[in-house]
Amino acid sequence: MCMKYEKGSRYALEDVSFTIDRGEFAFFVGSSGAGKSTLMKLIIRELRPTDGSLKIFGRDVTRLPRRRLPYLRRNIGMVFQDFRLMEDRSAFDNVAFAMMVTGSSRKEIRKRVPHVLGLVGLQDKFNVRVCDLSGGEQQRVGLARAIANSPAMIIADEPTGNLDPGTTLDIMNLLRSINLRGTTVLIATHNREIVDRFKKRVIYLENGRLVGDEQKGIYTHVH
Ligand code: ADP
């Protein structure tokens, strides 16, 4: 697949080709501008490839009609570097809102939100406003929100970019435990320590090209 933002400009992604199996855990690494965010935007169909195809859950999403987008996006949980939470609302409300917009009933929400907040270790913080939580706790809310609708896949774009090393490890361990429950997890990161420690699949991007793809990879790609 290829992706160009504007006609005549250089490719943001060029001849990128890979397959991720259901239930996999993979890191995308590469320096700033390598194309990681572009790739994530293509997966959620915020962008369309200029050429080639992109299949998600077995369907080519490049031609997916607009009315099918909510179904695709409900099946993909997003986690962001800057959390993107409603800061003046409680942890509970933030997760509940994500379920409300996808049409869950009040009853489902009342049952599911405490469950997912418990999974990320926030059982004692349901009613605390996000702005009164630490950075690590805020990202736990972000994870709870991402898994609230039981998505098949989680995409995390630099999920620990704003966190200290100890908290980073906690969040990454949570992502790993989410993966162990069967959810596919894709993480774009610059975090060398984490990538080296986890020994998972690593897909290397450089200037818009896929230059390596290693099972049990380490951060530094050896050409
Ligand atoms: P990364 O996430 O690895 O830092 P990006 O996917 O953000 O990389 O960027 C890949 C390339 O695409 C870069 O050359 C960047 O300048 C370009 N790019 C990203 N977003 C846009 C945009 N909205 N319009 C034009 N070019 C963009």
py3Dmol code that shows the C-alpha trace and the ligand (Angstrom):
import py3Dmol

protein = """\
ATOM      1  CA  MET A   1       0.000   0.000   0.000  1.00  0.00           C
ATOM      2  CA  CYS A   2       1.124   3.592  -0.613  1.00  0.00           C
ATOM      3  CA  MET A   3       0.003   6.854   0.921  1.00  0.00           C
ATOM      4  CA  LYS A   4       0.665  10.402  -0.274  1.00  0.00           C
ATOM      5  CA  TYR A   5      -0.897  13.354   1.491  1.00  0.00           C
ATOM      6  CA  GLU A   6      -0.799  15.677  -1.512  1.00  0.00           C
ATOM      7  CA  LYS A   7      -0.327  15.165  -5.220  1.00  0.00           C
ATOM      8  CA  GLY A   8       3.296  15.769  -6.144  1.00  0.00           C
ATOM      9  CA  SER A   9       4.533  15.440  -2.570  1.00  0.00           C
ATOM     10  CA  ARG A  10       6.670  12.542  -1.398  1.00  0.00           C
ATOM     11  CA  TYR A  11       5.110   9.344  -0.123  1.00  0.00           C
ATOM     12  CA  ALA A  12       4.286   9.256   3.600  1.00  0.00           C
ATOM     13  CA  LEU A  13       4.166   5.463   3.115  1.00  0.00           C
ATOM     14  CA  GLU A  14       5.562   3.668   0.082  1.00  0.00           C
ATOM     15  CA  ASP A  15       5.078  -0.007  -0.812  1.00  0.00           C
ATOM     16  CA  VAL A  16       4.302  -0.915   2.776  1.00  0.00           C
ATOM     17  CA  SER A  17       3.084  -4.494   3.021  1.00  0.00           C
ATOM     18  CA  PHE A  18       2.477  -6.664   6.085  1.00  0.00           C
ATOM     19  CA  THR A  19      -0.107  -8.904   7.696  1.00  0.00           C
ATOM     20  CA  ILE A  20      -1.077  -8.934  11.343  1.00  0.00           C
ATOM     21  CA  ASP A  21      -2.904 -12.006  12.576  1.00  0.00           C
ATOM     22  CA  ARG A  22      -5.791 -11.871  14.982  1.00  0.00           C
ATOM     23  CA  GLY A  23      -4.516 -11.848  18.554  1.00  0.00           C
ATOM     24  CA  GLU A  24      -1.002 -10.609  17.720  1.00  0.00           C
ATOM     25  CA  PHE A  25       0.971  -8.026  19.669  1.00  0.00           C
ATOM     26  CA  ALA A  26       3.206  -5.811  17.521  1.00  0.00           C
ATOM     27  CA  PHE A  27       5.289  -2.680  17.891  1.00  0.00           C
ATOM     28  CA  PHE A  28       5.768  -0.145  15.101  1.00  0.00           C
ATOM     29  CA  VAL A  29       9.034   1.698  15.497  1.00  0.00           C
ATOM     30  CA  GLY A  30      10.786   4.370  13.485  1.00  0.00           C
ATOM     31  CA  SER A  31      11.967   7.910  13.982  1.00  0.00           C
ATOM     32  CA  SER A  32       9.660  10.885  13.819  1.00  0.00           C
ATOM     33  CA  GLY A  33       8.172  11.245  10.332  1.00  0.00           C
ATOM     34  CA  ALA A  34       8.692   7.562   9.493  1.00  0.00           C
ATOM     35  CA  GLY A  35       4.961   7.064   8.887  1.00  0.00           C
ATOM     36  CA  LYS A  36       3.677   5.430  12.083  1.00  0.00           C
ATOM     37  CA  SER A  37       0.788   7.818  12.687  1.00  0.00           C
ATOM     38  CA  THR A  38      -0.167   7.738   9.020  1.00  0.00           C
ATOM     39  CA  LEU A  39      -0.373   3.962   9.230  1.00  0.00           C
ATOM     40  CA  MET A  40      -2.649   4.138  12.262  1.00  0.00           C
ATOM     41  CA  LYS A  41      -4.896   6.682  10.561  1.00  0.00           C
ATOM     42  CA  LEU A  42      -5.176   4.366   7.572  1.00  0.00           C
ATOM     43  CA  ILE A  43      -6.189   1.464   9.805  1.00  0.00           C
ATOM     44  CA  ILE A  44      -9.103   3.397  11.288  1.00  0.00           C
ATOM     45  CA  ARG A  45      -9.901   4.773   7.821  1.00  0.00           C
ATOM     46  CA  GLU A  46      -9.285   8.361   8.829  1.00  0.00           C
ATOM     47  CA  LEU A  47      -7.193   8.301   5.632  1.00  0.00           C
ATOM     48  CA  ARG A  48      -7.373   6.157   2.501  1.00  0.00           C
ATOM     49  CA  PRO A  49      -4.282   4.738   0.802  1.00  0.00           C
ATOM     50  CA  THR A  50      -3.372   6.388  -2.497  1.00  0.00           C
ATOM     51  CA  ASP A  51      -2.623   2.964  -3.990  1.00  0.00           C
ATOM     52  CA  GLY A  52      -2.995  -0.616  -2.916  1.00  0.00           C
ATOM     53  CA  SER A  53      -5.339  -2.231  -0.484  1.00  0.00           C
ATOM     54  CA  LEU A  54      -5.706  -2.455   3.242  1.00  0.00           C
ATOM     55  CA  LYS A  55      -7.702  -5.273   4.754  1.00  0.00           C
ATOM     56  CA  ILE A  56      -8.880  -5.052   8.340  1.00  0.00           C
ATOM     57  CA  PHE A  57     -10.672  -8.043   9.830  1.00  0.00           C
ATOM     58  CA  GLY A  58     -10.544  -9.579   6.353  1.00  0.00           C
ATOM     59  CA  ARG A  59     -12.330  -6.702   4.606  1.00  0.00           C
ATOM     60  CA  ASP A  60     -10.790  -4.181   2.261  1.00  0.00           C
ATOM     61  CA  VAL A  61     -11.449  -0.934   4.117  1.00  0.00           C
ATOM     62  CA  THR A  62     -10.280   1.294   1.271  1.00  0.00           C
ATOM     63  CA  ARG A  63     -13.666   0.857  -0.347  1.00  0.00           C
ATOM     64  CA  LEU A  64     -15.716   0.578   2.804  1.00  0.00           C
ATOM     65  CA  PRO A  65     -18.846   2.735   2.504  1.00  0.00           C
ATOM     66  CA  ARG A  66     -19.140   5.582   4.982  1.00  0.00           C
ATOM     67  CA  ARG A  67     -22.111   3.986   6.724  1.00  0.00           C
ATOM     68  CA  ARG A  68     -19.930   0.975   7.622  1.00  0.00           C
ATOM     69  CA  LEU A  69     -17.278   3.098   9.355  1.00  0.00           C
ATOM     70  CA  PRO A  70     -18.942   3.080  12.789  1.00  0.00           C
ATOM     71  CA  TYR A  71     -18.851  -0.726  12.742  1.00  0.00           C
ATOM     72  CA  LEU A  72     -15.124  -0.725  11.862  1.00  0.00           C
ATOM     73  CA  ARG A  73     -14.266   1.878  14.489  1.00  0.00           C
ATOM     74  CA  ARG A  74     -16.279   0.202  17.232  1.00  0.00           C
ATOM     75  CA  ASN A  75     -14.038  -2.800  16.721  1.00  0.00           C
ATOM     76  CA  ILE A  76     -10.856  -0.771  17.157  1.00  0.00           C
ATOM     77  CA  GLY A  77      -9.987   0.776  20.524  1.00  0.00           C
ATOM     78  CA  MET A  78      -7.702   3.809  20.332  1.00  0.00           C
ATOM     79  CA  VAL A  79      -5.180   4.905  22.965  1.00  0.00           C
ATOM     80  CA  PHE A  80      -3.408   8.254  22.610  1.00  0.00           C
ATOM     81  CA  GLN A  81      -0.209   9.795  23.922  1.00  0.00           C
ATOM     82  CA  ASP A  82      -2.143  12.791  25.259  1.00  0.00           C
ATOM     83  CA  PHE A  83      -4.953  10.569  26.648  1.00  0.00           C
ATOM     84  CA  ARG A  84      -7.776  12.648  25.028  1.00  0.00           C
ATOM     85  CA  LEU A  85     -10.099  12.319  28.002  1.00  0.00           C
ATOM     86  CA  MET A  86     -12.804  14.668  29.257  1.00  0.00           C
ATOM     87  CA  GLU A  87     -10.785  16.128  32.127  1.00  0.00           C
ATOM     88  CA  ASP A  88     -13.636  17.599  34.130  1.00  0.00           C
ATOM     89  CA  ARG A  89     -15.556  14.320  34.124  1.00  0.00           C
ATOM     90  CA  SER A  90     -15.072  11.230  36.258  1.00  0.00           C
ATOM     91  CA  ALA A  91     -13.241   8.094  35.196  1.00  0.00           C
ATOM     92  CA  PHE A  92     -16.644   6.372  35.086  1.00  0.00           C
ATOM     93  CA  ASP A  93     -18.191   9.027  32.811  1.00  0.00           C
ATOM     94  CA  ASN A  94     -15.309   8.875  30.369  1.00  0.00           C
ATOM     95  CA  VAL A  95     -15.711   5.149  29.832  1.00  0.00           C
ATOM     96  CA  ALA A  96     -19.520   5.339  29.921  1.00  0.00           C
ATOM     97  CA  PHE A  97     -19.506   8.005  27.220  1.00  0.00           C
ATOM     98  CA  ALA A  98     -17.554   5.766  24.825  1.00  0.00           C
ATOM     99  CA  MET A  99     -20.203   3.074  25.309  1.00  0.00           C
ATOM    100  CA  MET A 100     -23.099   5.486  25.003  1.00  0.00           C
ATOM    101  CA  VAL A 101     -22.010   6.774  21.604  1.00  0.00           C
ATOM    102  CA  THR A 102     -21.871   3.246  20.237  1.00  0.00           C
ATOM    103  CA  GLY A 103     -25.399   2.573  21.447  1.00  0.00           C
ATOM    104  CA  SER A 104     -24.967   0.522  24.627  1.00  0.00           C
ATOM    105  CA  SER A 105     -27.893   0.466  27.037  1.00  0.00           C
ATOM    106  CA  ARG A 106     -27.756   2.085  30.493  1.00  0.00           C
ATOM    107  CA  LYS A 107     -27.870  -1.364  31.996  1.00  0.00           C
ATOM    108  CA  GLU A 108     -24.901  -2.589  29.956  1.00  0.00           C
ATOM    109  CA  ILE A 109     -22.975   0.561  30.856  1.00  0.00           C
ATOM    110  CA  ARG A 110     -23.656   0.203  34.591  1.00  0.00           C
ATOM    111  CA  LYS A 111     -22.319  -3.323  34.481  1.00  0.00           C
ATOM    112  CA  ARG A 112     -19.424  -2.975  32.055  1.00  0.00           C
ATOM    113  CA  VAL A 113     -17.793   0.293  33.192  1.00  0.00           C
ATOM    114  CA  PRO A 114     -16.928  -0.921  36.722  1.00  0.00           C
ATOM    115  CA  HIS A 115     -15.656  -4.142  35.197  1.00  0.00           C
ATOM    116  CA  VAL A 116     -13.222  -2.480  32.772  1.00  0.00           C
ATOM    117  CA  LEU A 117     -12.103   0.108  35.339  1.00  0.00           C
ATOM    118  CA  GLY A 118     -11.381  -2.831  37.649  1.00  0.00           C
ATOM    119  CA  LEU A 119      -9.339  -4.555  34.919  1.00  0.00           C
ATOM    120  CA  VAL A 120      -7.020  -1.530  34.720  1.00  0.00           C
ATOM    121  CA  GLY A 121      -6.730  -1.265  38.516  1.00  0.00           C
ATOM    122  CA  LEU A 122      -8.961   1.763  39.046  1.00  0.00           C
ATOM    123  CA  GLN A 123     -11.597   0.047  41.191  1.00  0.00           C
ATOM    124  CA  ASP A 124     -11.207   2.730  43.873  1.00  0.00           C
ATOM    125  CA  LYS A 125     -11.316   5.726  41.507  1.00  0.00           C
ATOM    126  CA  PHE A 126     -14.593   5.438  39.582  1.00  0.00           C
ATOM    127  CA  ASN A 127     -15.839   8.808  40.717  1.00  0.00           C
ATOM    128  CA  VAL A 128     -12.603  10.773  40.690  1.00  0.00           C
ATOM    129  CA  ARG A 129     -12.432  13.497  38.051  1.00  0.00           C
ATOM    130  CA  VAL A 130      -9.772  12.807  35.435  1.00  0.00           C
ATOM    131  CA  CYS A 131      -7.952  16.070  36.206  1.00  0.00           C
ATOM    132  CA  ASP A 132      -7.445  14.840  39.789  1.00  0.00           C
ATOM    133  CA  LEU A 133      -5.817  11.585  38.618  1.00  0.00           C
ATOM    134  CA  SER A 134      -2.088  11.072  37.988  1.00  0.00           C
ATOM    135  CA  GLY A 135      -0.819  10.710  34.418  1.00  0.00           C
ATOM    136  CA  GLY A 136      -0.563   6.943  34.762  1.00  0.00           C
ATOM    137  CA  GLU A 137      -4.098   6.737  36.139  1.00  0.00           C
ATOM    138  CA  GLN A 138      -5.360   8.896  33.301  1.00  0.00           C
ATOM    139  CA  GLN A 139      -3.845   6.525  30.775  1.00  0.00           C
ATOM    140  CA  ARG A 140      -5.507   3.632  32.648  1.00  0.00           C
ATOM    141  CA  VAL A 141      -8.815   5.409  32.022  1.00  0.00           C
ATOM    142  CA  GLY A 142      -7.727   5.665  28.385  1.00  0.00           C
ATOM    143  CA  LEU A 143      -7.154   1.901  28.301  1.00  0.00           C
ATOM    144  CA  ALA A 144     -10.482   1.192  30.014  1.00  0.00           C
ATOM    145  CA  ARG A 145     -12.239   3.367  27.452  1.00  0.00           C
ATOM    146  CA  ALA A 146     -10.424   1.604  24.600  1.00  0.00           C
ATOM    147  CA  ILE A 147     -11.567  -1.857  25.747  1.00  0.00           C
ATOM    148  CA  ALA A 148     -15.065  -0.829  26.865  1.00  0.00           C
ATOM    149  CA  ASN A 149     -16.732  -1.948  23.658  1.00  0.00           C
ATOM    150  CA  SER A 150     -14.754  -5.228  23.534  1.00  0.00           C
ATOM    151  CA  PRO A 151     -12.898  -4.305  20.341  1.00  0.00           C
ATOM    152  CA  ALA A 152     -11.036  -6.933  18.328  1.00  0.00           C
ATOM    153  CA  MET A 153      -8.015  -4.624  18.149  1.00  0.00           C
ATOM    154  CA  ILE A 154      -6.338  -1.875  20.151  1.00  0.00           C
ATOM    155  CA  ILE A 155      -4.167   0.732  18.464  1.00  0.00           C
ATOM    156  CA  ALA A 156      -1.957   2.808  20.712  1.00  0.00           C
ATOM    157  CA  ASP A 157       0.017   5.757  19.312  1.00  0.00           C
ATOM    158  CA  GLU A 158       2.894   6.495  21.732  1.00  0.00           C
ATOM    159  CA  PRO A 159       0.723   5.494  24.715  1.00  0.00           C
ATOM    160  CA  THR A 160       3.508   6.098  27.222  1.00  0.00           C
ATOM    161  CA  GLY A 161       5.083   9.161  25.637  1.00  0.00           C
ATOM    162  CA  ASN A 162       3.979  11.354  28.562  1.00  0.00           C
ATOM    163  CA  LEU A 163       4.662   8.902  31.388  1.00  0.00           C
ATOM    164  CA  ASP A 164       7.612   8.157  33.671  1.00  0.00           C
ATOM    165  CA  PRO A 165       9.438   4.800  33.301  1.00  0.00           C
ATOM    166  CA  GLY A 166       7.657   2.994  36.162  1.00  0.00           C
ATOM    167  CA  THR A 167       4.204   4.035  34.977  1.00  0.00           C
ATOM    168  CA  THR A 168       5.189   3.202  31.409  1.00  0.00           C
ATOM    169  CA  LEU A 169       5.901  -0.373  32.429  1.00  0.00           C
ATOM    170  CA  ASP A 170       2.520  -0.626  34.224  1.00  0.00           C
ATOM    171  CA  ILE A 171       0.646   0.608  31.160  1.00  0.00           C
ATOM    172  CA  MET A 172       2.579  -1.690  28.828  1.00  0.00           C
ATOM    173  CA  ASN A 173       1.919  -4.649  31.117  1.00  0.00           C
ATOM    174  CA  LEU A 174      -1.782  -3.807  31.001  1.00  0.00           C
ATOM    175  CA  LEU A 175      -1.661  -3.709  27.203  1.00  0.00           C
ATOM    176  CA  ARG A 176       0.024  -7.099  27.294  1.00  0.00           C
ATOM    177  CA  SER A 177      -2.657  -8.528  29.578  1.00  0.00           C
ATOM    178  CA  ILE A 178      -5.358  -7.119  27.282  1.00  0.00           C
ATOM    179  CA  ASN A 179      -3.580  -8.922  24.439  1.00  0.00           C
ATOM    180  CA  LEU A 180      -3.471 -12.164  26.432  1.00  0.00           C
ATOM    181  CA  ARG A 181      -7.259 -12.008  26.639  1.00  0.00           C
ATOM    182  CA  GLY A 182      -7.350 -12.228  22.843  1.00  0.00           C
ATOM    183  CA  THR A 183      -7.318  -8.629  21.642  1.00  0.00           C
ATOM    184  CA  THR A 184      -4.872  -7.701  18.874  1.00  0.00           C
ATOM    185  CA  VAL A 185      -2.587  -4.911  20.115  1.00  0.00           C
ATOM    186  CA  LEU A 186      -0.604  -2.571  17.847  1.00  0.00           C
ATOM    187  CA  ILE A 187       1.657   0.023  19.452  1.00  0.00           C
ATOM    188  CA  ALA A 188       3.640   2.819  17.807  1.00  0.00           C
ATOM    189  CA  THR A 189       6.459   3.743  20.138  1.00  0.00           C
ATOM    190  CA  HIS A 190       9.860   5.308  20.599  1.00  0.00           C
ATOM    191  CA  ASN A 191      10.418   3.471  23.848  1.00  0.00           C
ATOM    192  CA  ARG A 192      13.543   1.429  23.373  1.00  0.00           C
ATOM    193  CA  GLU A 193      13.537  -0.154  26.865  1.00  0.00           C
ATOM    194  CA  ILE A 194      10.007  -1.445  26.485  1.00  0.00           C
ATOM    195  CA  VAL A 195      10.490  -2.848  22.994  1.00  0.00           C
ATOM    196  CA  ASP A 196      13.711  -4.584  24.052  1.00  0.00           C
ATOM    197  CA  ARG A 197      12.127  -5.964  27.217  1.00  0.00           C
ATOM    198  CA  PHE A 198       8.927  -7.305  25.653  1.00  0.00           C
ATOM    199  CA  LYS A 199      10.526  -9.284  22.795  1.00  0.00           C
ATOM    200  CA  LYS A 200       7.444  -9.064  20.613  1.00  0.00           C
ATOM    201  CA  ARG A 201       7.037  -8.565  16.907  1.00  0.00           C
ATOM    202  CA  VAL A 202       8.619  -5.311  15.715  1.00  0.00           C
ATOM    203  CA  ILE A 203       7.803  -3.657  12.388  1.00  0.00           C
ATOM    204  CA  TYR A 204      10.389  -1.056  11.405  1.00  0.00           C
ATOM    205  CA  LEU A 205       9.489   2.015   9.350  1.00  0.00           C
ATOM    206  CA  GLU A 206      12.009   4.425   7.868  1.00  0.00           C
ATOM    207  CA  ASN A 207      11.062   7.377   5.671  1.00  0.00           C
ATOM    208  CA  GLY A 208       7.740   5.783   4.794  1.00  0.00           C
ATOM    209  CA  ARG A 209       9.182   2.392   3.948  1.00  0.00           C
ATOM    210  CA  LEU A 210       8.919  -0.858   5.822  1.00  0.00           C
ATOM    211  CA  VAL A 211      12.557  -1.810   6.338  1.00  0.00           C
ATOM    212  CA  GLY A 212      12.201  -4.716   8.726  1.00  0.00           C
ATOM    213  CA  ASP A 213       9.721  -7.041  10.407  1.00  0.00           C
ATOM    214  CA  GLU A 214      11.033  -9.268  13.199  1.00  0.00           C
ATOM    215  CA  GLN A 215       9.365 -11.701  15.560  1.00  0.00           C
ATOM    216  CA  LYS A 216      10.852 -11.150  19.027  1.00  0.00           C
ATOM    217  CA  GLY A 217      12.529  -8.022  17.710  1.00  0.00           C
ATOM    218  CA  ILE A 218      14.567  -5.380  19.470  1.00  0.00           C
ATOM    219  CA  TYR A 219      14.296  -1.635  19.007  1.00  0.00           C
ATOM    220  CA  THR A 220      17.357  -1.157  16.837  1.00  0.00           C
ATOM    221  CA  HIS A 221      16.940  -2.569  13.372  1.00  0.00           C
ATOM    222  CA  VAL A 222      20.029  -4.222  11.977  1.00  0.00           C
ATOM    223  CA  HIS A 223      20.109  -3.902   8.189  1.00  0.00           C
TER     224      HIS A 223
END
"""
ligand_1 = """\
27
ADP
P 5.412 9.361 12.488
O 4.086 9.087 13.124
O 6.238 8.120 12.295
O 6.174 10.450 13.175
P 3.825 10.506 10.325
O 2.944 9.422 9.845
O 3.248 11.542 11.220
O 5.149 9.877 10.985
O 4.451 11.265 9.064
C 4.917 10.605 7.881
C 5.168 11.637 6.788
O 3.941 12.207 6.352
C 6.041 12.811 7.216
O 6.863 13.179 6.125
C 5.030 13.900 7.520
O 5.598 15.171 7.322
C 3.938 13.619 6.508
N 2.610 14.038 6.991
C 1.998 13.606 8.120
N 0.774 14.162 8.252
C 0.613 14.977 7.168
C -0.447 15.824 6.723
N -1.596 15.939 7.393
N -0.285 16.499 5.546
C 0.865 16.364 4.845
N 1.892 15.578 5.205
C 1.781 14.888 6.358
"""
view = py3Dmol.view(width=600, height=400)
view.addModel(protein, "pdb")
view.setStyle({"model": 0}, {"cartoon": {"style": "trace"}})
view.addModel(ligand_1, "xyz")
view.setStyle({"model": 1}, {"stick": {}})
view.zoomTo()
view.show()
